[in-house]
């Protein structure tokens, strides 16, 4: 019988081989499952599986029904495991490129593809991946989060999953050239100097050079990689091209990358809240970003933080209860004493310092 992994218990007997990306089964048929097996199945994102109707002790097995809350909790843990595995895969490939000059694209694309297909229809989660990122793995985790968000925004706008996966793949490769920088820069634990920023910017050309030497990397991907740091007003790098000369894929990635670059915990850049980053897109630097994509970003991102705790600059703590449905720039916060406060994000007096 087919059951959810959360319904398993010790002494269940597996009625199929569990095969992932290799020919060798993760766990073989007829295995008597113990807690360690069940933990492994969850870690590798196995959701449903076939189980014998009898336990190993010959007693009949009656799986318990799962509540909606249990399913939601499982889905989040599943995403967390898939994200962690994708980050580890990216890290391993990055370090191999750094030390040996070898890049195997499929080793990072396959786990990223699985992560994306599991998250693309879970509204809000693509905007919350910074909560799964660790500061020591910033280079790897923010790139994985960026790839997922760029693909998600493209999918929400266009609706074609295969094209969205191509955006994910291109985004994943945009910063692979960082592996050719001086490792001391990547290991630095404080803000970059101007000269280090100049070195950092060379990663775009390095990424393009690496991909140009690989078979199977199409022009679509290479165009996105070389253009992903460009801005609509021509102030980006390295080509300094403007507006319609920048391909659509690069425009999506530009917004997703700037979101997670400053949102994920890191030692390189000054961190920002989601709302500060959004204001950069719509108020402080609107000329740099495609406002059609920005509107989609705002419409999708702001509701993701309903229920989040916030701390204002004056130390006041509150809970976001709603956003204005039209502008998204005004939100309602329930303060500690259960008073409601209307906050206009365009007003600098209402600066939110932290979001949890």
LINDAMO-V260344 format. One record per backbone hydrogen bond with DSSP energy under -1.0 kcal/mol. NH is the residue of the N-H (numbers start at 1). CO is the residue of the C=O. If there is no record, write none. Layout:
NH:CO + NH:CO
This chain:
3:49 + 5:47 + 7:4 + 8:5 + 11:33 + 12:9 + 14:31 + 15:50 + 18:27 + 26:18 + 30:14 + 31:28 + 33:12 + 38:34 + 39:35 + 40:36 + 41:37 + 42:38 + 43:39 + 44:40 + 45:42 + 46:41 + 49:3 + 51:1 + 52:13 + 55:59 + 56:11 + 58:55 + 61:53 + 71:67 + 72:68 + 73:69 + 74:70 + 75:71 + 76:72 + 77:73 + 78:74 + 79:75 + 80:76 + 81:77 + 82:78 + 83:79 + 84:80 + 85:81 + 86:82 + 87:83 + 88:84 + 89:85 + 90:86 + 91:87 + 92:88 + 93:89 + 94:90 + 95:91 + 96:92 + 97:93 + 98:94 + 99:95 + 100:96 + 101:97 + 108:105 + 109:105 + 110:106 + 112:108 + 113:109 + 114:110 + 115:111 + 116:112 + 117:113 + 118:114 + 119:115 + 120:116 + 122:119 + 125:122 + 127:124 + 128:125 + 131:128 + 132:129 + 137:134 + 138:135 + 141:137 + 142:138 + 144:140 + 145:141 + 146:142 + 147:143 + 148:144 + 149:145 + 150:146 + 151:147 + 152:148 + 153:149 + 154:150 + 155:151 + 156:152 + 157:153 + 158:154 + 159:155 + 164:160 + 165:161 + 166:162 + 167:163 + 168:164 + 169:165 + 170:166 + 171:167 + 172:168 + 173:169 + 176:173 + 178:175 + 179:176 + 180:177 + 181:178 + 185:182 + 187:183 + 192:268 + 197:193 + 198:194 + 199:195 + 200:196 + 201:197 + 202:199 + 203:200 + 204:201 + 206:202 + 207:203 + 208:204 + 209:205 + 210:206 + 211:207 + 212:208 + 214:211 + 222:218 + 223:219 + 224:220 + 225:221 + 226:222 + 227:223 + 228:224 + 230:227 + 232:288 + 234:231 + 237:229 + 243:232 + 245:242 + 246:243 + 251:247 + 252:248 + 253:249 + 254:250 + 255:251 + 256:252 + 257:253 + 258:254 + 259:255 + 260:256 + 261:257 + 262:258 + 263:259 + 264:260 + 272:262 + 277:273 + 278:274 + 279:275 + 280:276 + 281:277 + 282:278 + 283:279 + 284:279 + 285:280 + 288:285 + 294:290 + 295:291 + 296:292 + 297:293 + 298:294 + 299:295 + 300:296 + 301:297 + 302:298 + 304:301 + 305:302 + 306:303 + 307:320 + 308:305 + 310:318 + 311:354 + 312:316 + 313:351 + 315:312 + 318:310 + 319:334 + 320:308 + 321:332 + 322:332 + 324:330 + 328:324 + 331:343 + 332:322 + 333:341 + 334:319 + 335:339 + 336:317 + 338:335 + 341:333 + 343:331 + 345:329 + 347:344 + 350:347 + 351:348 + 353:311 + 354:311 + 356:309
